[in-house]
Amino acid sequence: MADELWREERDFWLAGSAEAARKLDDGCLMVLPAAGILTRRKVVESLSTTPRWQEVTLIDRASIETDEVCVLAYHATARRAGAETYRALCTTTWVRRDGDWRILQHQQTLA
């Protein structure tokens, strides 16, 4: 299960805004260094106005999982056109809803 979610996590960083938004749970919360605390609605708005990442590497990966919840922790290095390399320590909590995995929580701390 964790292998599948690591692929989903990477895809979340790189996907278009509509695809990324489909991965969010209705109760999703995110904490991002430049944006602060965001509800799902604010995350979706942000996804539609912020350029998506073109490349991301997830290292120092760790996870803990149950049948319904999986927490991923990692160090991300990401790049987008015209911007400096972004480095952050991240956690994402994935929850299974009706058989599908959704992001319940995501947090980034600048590294």
C-alpha positions as CSV (number, residue, x, y, z in Angstrom):
1,M,0.0,0.0,0.0
2,A,2.7,2.5,0.9
3,D,4.4,2.0,-2.5
4,E,1.1,3.0,-4.2
5,L,0.8,6.1,-2.0
6,W,4.4,7.2,-2.7
7,R,3.5,7.2,-6.4
8,E,0.4,9.2,-5.6
9,E,2.4,11.6,-3.4
10,R,4.8,12.3,-6.2
11,D,2.0,12.7,-8.7
12,F,0.3,15.2,-6.4
13,W,3.3,17.5,-6.7
14,L,3.4,17.2,-10.5
15,A,-0.2,16.8,-11.6
16,G,-2.3,19.5,-13.0
17,S,-4.6,21.5,-10.6
18,A,-7.8,19.5,-11.4
19,E,-6.0,16.1,-11.0
20,A,-4.4,17.3,-7.7
21,A,-7.7,18.6,-6.4
22,R,-9.3,15.2,-6.9
23,K,-6.9,13.7,-4.4
24,L,-8.0,16.0,-1.6
25,D,-10.4,14.8,1.1
26,D,-13.3,17.1,1.9
27,G,-11.8,17.9,5.3
28,C,-8.2,18.4,4.0
29,L,-6.0,20.9,5.8
30,M,-2.5,22.0,4.6
31,V,0.2,24.1,6.3
32,L,2.5,25.7,3.7
33,P,5.4,28.1,4.5
34,A,4.3,30.9,2.1
35,A,0.6,30.4,2.5
36,G,-0.1,29.4,6.1
37,I,-3.0,27.2,7.1
38,L,-5.3,26.3,4.2
39,T,-8.6,24.5,4.1
40,R,-9.5,22.3,1.1
41,R,-11.2,25.3,-0.6
42,K,-8.1,27.5,-0.3
43,V,-5.9,24.7,-1.4
44,V,-8.0,24.2,-4.6
45,E,-7.9,28.0,-5.3
46,S,-4.1,28.0,-4.8
47,L,-3.6,25.0,-7.1
48,S,-5.4,26.8,-9.9
49,T,-3.3,30.0,-9.6
50,T,0.1,28.7,-8.7
51,P,2.4,27.1,-11.3
52,R,2.8,23.4,-10.8
53,W,6.1,21.8,-10.1
54,Q,8.0,20.4,-13.0
55,E,10.2,18.1,-11.1
56,V,10.3,16.7,-7.5
57,T,12.5,14.3,-5.7
58,L,11.3,12.6,-2.4
59,I,14.2,11.3,-0.2
60,D,14.6,10.2,3.4
61,R,11.2,8.6,3.1
62,A,9.4,7.1,6.1
63,S,5.9,5.9,6.5
64,I,3.5,4.3,9.0
65,E,0.2,2.7,7.9
66,T,-3.0,1.0,8.9
67,D,-5.7,-0.3,6.7
68,E,-7.4,3.1,6.5
69,V,-4.6,5.6,7.2
70,C,-1.1,6.1,5.9
71,V,1.3,8.9,7.0
72,L,4.2,9.7,4.7
73,A,7.2,11.8,5.8
74,Y,10.0,12.9,3.5
75,H,12.4,15.5,2.3
76,A,11.3,17.1,-1.0
77,T,13.4,18.9,-3.5
78,A,11.2,20.5,-6.2
79,R,11.7,22.8,-9.2
80,R,9.4,24.9,-11.3
81,A,10.2,27.2,-14.3
82,G,11.8,30.5,-13.3
83,A,12.0,29.7,-9.6
84,E,14.8,28.7,-7.2
85,T,15.0,25.1,-6.0
86,Y,12.5,24.5,-3.2
87,R,13.4,22.2,-0.3
88,A,11.1,21.2,2.5
89,L,10.5,18.5,5.1
90,C,6.9,17.2,4.5
91,T,4.3,15.0,6.0
92,T,1.1,13.9,4.3
93,T,-1.7,11.9,5.9
94,W,-3.7,9.8,3.4
95,V,-7.0,8.3,4.4
96,R,-9.1,5.7,2.6
97,R,-12.6,6.9,1.8
98,D,-15.0,4.5,0.0
99,G,-12.0,2.5,-1.3
100,D,-10.1,5.5,-2.6
101,W,-7.1,7.2,-1.0
102,R,-7.4,10.9,-0.3
103,I,-5.1,13.5,1.3
104,L,-6.4,14.5,4.7
105,Q,-3.4,16.6,5.8
106,H,-0.2,17.9,4.2
107,Q,2.5,20.0,5.9
108,Q,5.7,21.5,4.7
109,T,8.6,23.0,6.7
110,L,11.3,24.8,4.8
111,A,14.6,22.8,4.9
